[in-house]
Amino acid sequence: MGIHNSGNIVLHKEAGQDDWICIDGQQRMTTTSLLVAALRDAAQREPGCDSVIEKLETILYADKDQMQRFKEAGSATIKEGEDLTFCRLLPSFADRKSFFESIAEGIVDVRPQEKPMTLQLKAKRFFDTHIEAWLAEHCGDNSSLRILELQKLTQLTLYKMGLTLVDIQNAINMPQVRDEYSSQYF
């Protein structure tokens, strides 16, 4: 089986900075992160999937120790625009709360029932449902088979699904980049 290329992501890293700025491809990175979180959640339901969980959490979290402290502190809610610095992906300000709630289910309280489900959480639920349906169809209740299938799905996701990184090396004018992309898409 070959590699599936999910498209380009255009990133820029300022000299002396550790973080990358995503110019184009945030939606692809967000969707991939939601898929990884859904695989992780499925693996958490299977005893003996620790190595799979470890691999997947390495993709989601830059600092697992900080994530563990956040979890142990019982931080039950995420504020609008809050930056969870232990996560690898920092979405735009408006998307942070719903994204973090989606990938950190079980760590934080997902929004109260009376509020509408966010698009990120709907996408996460889509992946949850389809992964569970796949496992049920191919493995039934056989835990050993489910673990093997989750290992296979994790391998396919991490090593056979590619994003092409386009790294802008030169200094850039961010307002000009935003204007250029806005004019192309709107």
N, C-alpha and C positions, 0 to 999 in steps of 0.2 A: 504494500500500500504506500502510495506517495504522500507528499506533504500537501495539505490544503492551505493555500495562502489566503488569509482573511483580509488582505489589503495592506495599504501603507499607513504608517503612523509617522507624522512629521514632528520631530522634537528639536529643541534647542537647549543647550546648556551654557549658561553664562560662565565666563572665566572665574574660577575661584568658588563656584557654587556646587553643591552636591546634587541639587534637584534639577530635573529636566522640566522644561515648559512644553506642554503639548500644544502644538499649533493646529494640527489636524489629526484626528483619530481617537479622540476621547471616547466617543460612543463605542468604537470597536474594543478599546481597552476596558471600558465599563462592562460591556456584554461578556467579554472573556472572563473578567473577574467574577461576574455573577454565575457563570457556568462553573468556574473553579469552586466557588462557595457552595453551589448545589452538590457537586461531587463530594466535597468535604463533609457536608451535612449527611449525605447518604452513607459515607464511610463511618461517620460517628455513630450511626445506628447499628453498625456491625461490629461485634467484639472481634478483636484481632486485626483491625485495620489501621493500627497505629502508624505504620510506615507510610501508608497512603495519606493519612491525615497530615503527617509531618511534611510530606512533599507539597501538598496543596496549600497548607498554611504558610509555607515558605514563599509561595507565589503571592499570597494575599497580604502578608505582614512582613514589614521590614524589620521590626523589633518585636519578636514574640514574647520576650520577657516583659516589655512594657504592656503588651496586650494582656498578658496574664495578670499583671498588677491591676490593670483597668478592670478585668473580669472579677478579680478577687475583691476589689474595692466596692463592688456592687453598684457601679455606675449604671443606673437603670434606664436613663434616658439620654438622648443626644440632642443638644441644642441646635437650632437652625444655624447653619454655617460653621458649626464646630469642626475643628481640624483634629482628627485622630491621627497623631503623628506616627503611630506604630503601623499604620496601613501604608502599603506601597503606592496606591493610587489616591490622589487627592483631587476629587472632581471639582467642578466649578462651584462657587459659593452656594448657588441655589440648589444644586443637586447633592450636596454633601450629606445632609441628614438622611434622606431616603436611601442613598447608596450605602452609607455606613450601617443603617438599620437592616438593610438587606443582606449584607455580607456578615454581619455580626449577630444574626439571630441566635438566640440562646445566651448571648452575652448581655444584650440590651433588650428592654421591652419594646417590641414593635408597636407602633402607634395604636391608640385606642380604636376599638371596633367602629365607633361612629364616624370616623374620618375615612375618606376614600383611600383605596389602596394606590400607592404611587406606581408610576410606570416601571421603576426599577424593581419594586417588590413583585409586580405582576410578571416581569421577565424572570425573576428568580423563581417564582412559583411555577412558571412554565417549565423551567429546567428541572425543578424538584419533581414535578409530576411525570415528566418524560423519562427521567432517570429511573424513578421508581417503577414505572410501567415496563421499561426495558428489563430491569432486574427481575420483576415478577414474571415476565414472559420467558426469559431465558434461564432463570435460576430457581424460580418458585421460592420456597422457604428455606432452601438449602444454603445455610450460612457460608459454607466453604466455597460453593460456586459463586455466591454473591461477592465474596471477598476477591476471588480471582477475576470476576467480571469488573469490579470496581478498579482493581489494579490495571486491567487492560484499558478501560475507559480513561483512567488517569494518564497512562502512557500515551494513548492516542491524543489526548488533549494537550499534554505538555510537550510532546516531541513530534507530533505529526500535524499540528495546526500552527501555522506560522503567520507572523506579522512582519512586514518588511519595515525596518527602521530607516528613516531618512533623517540623518543628523545634519542640521544646518550649522556649519562650522564658523561662518562669518558673523560679525556683530549684526544684529537686526534691530529694526525699529518696530516694536510690537504694535503700536497704534496703526502703522502702515500695513502690517501683516493682517490685523483684524479687519481693516477696511477692505483690503484685497479679497480676503475670503468671504466677507459679507457681500461684496458686489458679485462674486461668482455664484453664490447660493441663494441670493434673494432677489 
